[in-house]
């Protein structure tokens, strides 16, 4: 990749504008210019994603269109399990409509799709710009980490004094929190499935038996736990950090606790569907997902940045937080916990 240097940027952008090209906020490489010239003939790209909330996905689409106005992005956003089921149904009917697929990737979904020959091999030129720990999700180059999500504990500061806050996930099962905790359902939420996998690894299935005995509330969507905690209906919850941060910024009586036994880190990859009708637009969109403007769109909605040049809200640095992530073996077994969970909690 040969980025446009600052000294030439104004001249190049002026030339691009003259031919109807993008006026992006970031430097545009020769590679991206070439892709855009080809993508304009294709006119559109279809993006399936479960990695982020709908509002953030739309923000990314808007940022992409600000840079590449002649490419229409057909967006489909759904929760992790729902989207994966749809993708598998479309594959079964030989009618997969996605060009770029961004899954939350529980159970090694992207690896399975790669093995099934669904992904195009593509090494984005911008991959080398992201933090080293998020490079090489697939060493063969069929899919790449585009979003990371932190799952932490959200607490109601009116109900939980600072000196009584739990410091670990394990403490949520303490009888002192009976009737005061909320978690998501692994059958509906990918992040909840990861939570169940990691807690089972750390504390065994007895951890969830204790939570059930403690009258823990189960929400269909893991994001709903923040709503319950903010309203004071529950004192503590397991939640994605980006879900709680907007309320904290507004002054709501909530705060995040990054557990000492490990904040859960989910690194979610994206891949380009092999043989799709918009190959240039797909590659251009993949470059964008790894670029600074996409990272800024994610951070604007309180998400975490995979780039060293874009700061996460509140100055949080992933390097300052102890994180734990599911192993490949744990990922492959995640679906096995859904029915035992349903039986245990009756939902």
N, C-alpha and C positions, 0 to 999 in steps of 0.2 A: 504494500500500500504506500502511495506517495501523497501524504496530506498536503493540502494547500497551505502554504505558510502565510502568516499574518500580513506580510508585505504585499502579497499578490491577491489576498482574499477579496478586497473591494473590486479589483479589476475583474476577477473571475466571476464573482457574483453578478456583476453588471452584465457580463457576457451571457451568463446563464439566463438572467432575466430577459435578455433580448431575444432568446430563443424559447422562451416560455419555461425555463428551468427553475429549480428551487432557489429560494432565498433563505437558506437554513441559518439557524443560530450558531451551529458548529461548523468547523472546517469540513469541507466535502472533499473526499479523496477522488482521484481520477477513476478509481474502480467504481465508486458510487455514482459518479457522473455517467460512466458508461452503462451501468445497470439502469439508471434512470432513463437514459435515451432509449433503451430497449423496452423498459417497463411501460413507457408512455404508449407504446404500440399495443401492449396487453391491456392497459386501461384500468385493471383492478387486481385486487388480491383478497383472498378470504382467510380470515384469521379466527381460529377457534382457541379460546383460552379459558382456563379455570384458575389461573395463577393469581389473579388479582380481582378486586371488586369491579363491578360494572362501571362505576364512575371513573375509576383509575384507567380502565381499559379504554374508555371513551376519551379520556385526557391524552392517552398515548396516541390514539388515532388522530386526534386534533393536531397534536404536535407533528406527527408524520405528515399530515396534509399541509401543514404550514411550510414544511420543507419540500414536499413533493405533491403539489396541488393537482396534478393531472392523474393521480392514481386513487381510485376509489377503494376504500377498505371496507369489506363486508365483515362486520364483527358479529361473532356468536360467543357470548359469555355465559357459562353455566358453572355450577359447583363441580368439584372434582369427579365424584363418582357418576353423577348424571352425565357429564360431558364424555367421560370414558365409555359409558354404556352406549351413548349415541354414536360415538366414533366406531365402536365395534359393530353396531347395527348397520351403519352405512358401509363399512368394509364388507360385511356379510352380503349386502345387497349390491356390492360393487358400484357404490354411488357415493363415495367419500367426497365431500365438497370442500373440505379444508385444503388450503395451500400451505399454510403455516400452522402447526399444531403446538400449543403451549399447555402442557398438562401439569397438574400438581404432582403427578408421578408417584403415587403410592403403589407398592407392590411391583416396582420395576416396570411400569407400563411402557415407558419409552424404550427400554431394552427389548421388551417383547415385540413391540412394533418394528424395531430395527431388525430383529431376527426374522420377522415375517416379511422383510423386504419392503416395508412401507415408506422408509425415509430415503431421501436423496443424500448422497455424500456431499457435504459442503463445509469448508473451513472458512468462517467469516474472517475478513481482514481485521475487524475490530476486536476479535477475541483476545488478542494480546494486550488490550488496553484495560481489561477488567482485573480485579484483584486475583492474585495467583491461585488462591484456594478455590476459585470458581472457574478456573480453566480446566479443560480436559475432562468434562463430565463423561464424555464418551471418547476414549483414546483413538477410536477409529474415525471420529469426526462426523457422525450421523446426527447427533443432537448436542445442544450446548446450553449451559445454565444461563438463563435470562432474568430470573427473579429469585430472590431469597426471602423467606418469611420467618420471623421470630415469633415463637409462642411463649408467652410468659404468664405470670399471675397478675390479674387486675384486682385491686382492693378498693373498697369504699372507705375513704379516709375518715368519714364521720362514724363509721361502725367499727373500724379497726384502728386503735391507737398505734402510733409509730413503734412503740416498744413491744407491741404484741403481734406485729406482722410476722407471718410465717416466712422462714428463710429458705425453705426447701419445698419441693413438690410433695415429699413424703408427709409433711406436716398437715397437708389438707385432709388427710385421713384421720387426724386426731379427733376424738369425740367432742372436744371443745368447739369444733366447727360444725357440729350436727345441725342440719337444716340451713346452713349458711354458705354452701359452695355450689357452683354451677359449672358443668362441663358440657362439651358438645358430643354428638353421637357419631361414632366411627362409620356407621352405615350411610351417612349423608355427607359428612365432612372429611375431606382428605387430611386436613391438619389434625382433626380429632383422632383419625386412625393412626397418625404418626404419634400422637400423645399416648394413645393406648399401648402402642408397641414399645415406646421408650419406658413408660412406667412399668409395664410388665417385665421388661428387661432389668430395670433397676430394683423393683420391689416385689415382683411376682404377682400372680393373679389375685392373691389375697388383698392387695392394695385396693382393687376395685370392689372386692367383697366388703371391705371396710367402708368405702365410699357409699355403697348401696345401703349399708346398715345405718350410715349417717344421714340418710334422706337427702342425698345429693341430687340436685335438679339436673335433668338432662335436656338439653336444647337440640333441636334438629340442626340448626346452624350454629357453628362455634362462635360466630360474631355476636349472637344474641346474648351471650354471657355478659358482655360489657354493658348492654342495655339493662339487664337485670341488676347488675352491681351498681350502675349509675343511679337507678331508681331506688336503691336501698332494699330491693326484694331479696338480694343475696349479698353477703359481705365480701365474698371472694369468688373469682372465676378463672378458668383457663381460657385465655384469649389471644388472638394474634395481636402483636404489639401495635401495628398500624391502625387497628380498630379502636384501641383505647387512646392513642395519642391525640386525636382531634378533641376529645372531651377534656383531656388534661389541659390542652392549650386554651380551651374556652373557660377554664376555671371550674369545671365540674368536680365534685368531691371524689375523685378517683386518682389512683396512682398505679404505676407498674412496679412489680417486683421481679427482678431477674434472679431466679433461684440459684442457690449455691450448688445444687446438684446438677445444674445445667439448664440454661434456656434452650428450648428446642429449636433447632435450625432445620428448615426445610429448603433445600436448594432444588428449584424446579427448572427443567430444561425445555427447550423448544426445538422442533425439527421441521424440515421442509418435506412435504409429501412428494414422494417420487412420482414422476410423470404427470404432475399437475399442469394445467393449461397456462399458468402464469409464472414461469421459472425465473425470469429476471425480476419481476415485482416481488416474488417470494424471497429471493436473495437480498434484494434491497431492503425489504422489511426486516429480515434477520439482522442485517447490519445495523439497522436503526434500533432494534431491540437491545443491542449491546452498546449503543452510543450514548453520549452525554445528554442529549435532549430527552431520550426515553427515561434515563435515570432521574433527570430533573422532574419529569412528570410523575414518576413514582414517589419521589421524595415530597413533592407538592401535596400528595395525599398521605403523607406520614409513613411511607414505606421505607425500606432499607436499601441503600445503594450498593451495587456490586462493583462500582468504579471508585478508584481512589481520589478522583477529582470532583466528586459530587458528595456533599456531606449529608448524612442522615439527620432527620429532625432532632433538635435538642442536643446536637453535638455527639450523639451516641455513636461509638465506634465498635464495630463487630470485634475488633481485636481486644477491646476492653471487657468483653462479656464472655464468660465461660459458656460454651455452647455444646450441645450434644445432638447428633444427627443419627437417623436410623441407618443401620448397616444394610447391605444388600440382602443378607439373609432375613433380617427383620422386615424389610420392605416386602419381600416375597411372601411372608406369612401374615401380613396385615389383614387380609380379607378373612383369615381364619378366626379372628377375634370378634367379628361382627355378631354372629349368632349367639355365642356365649354372652356377649354384652347385652343383647336383646333379652335373653332369658333372665339375666341377673337383674336388669333394671325394669323389665316389663315394658319396653318401648323399642 
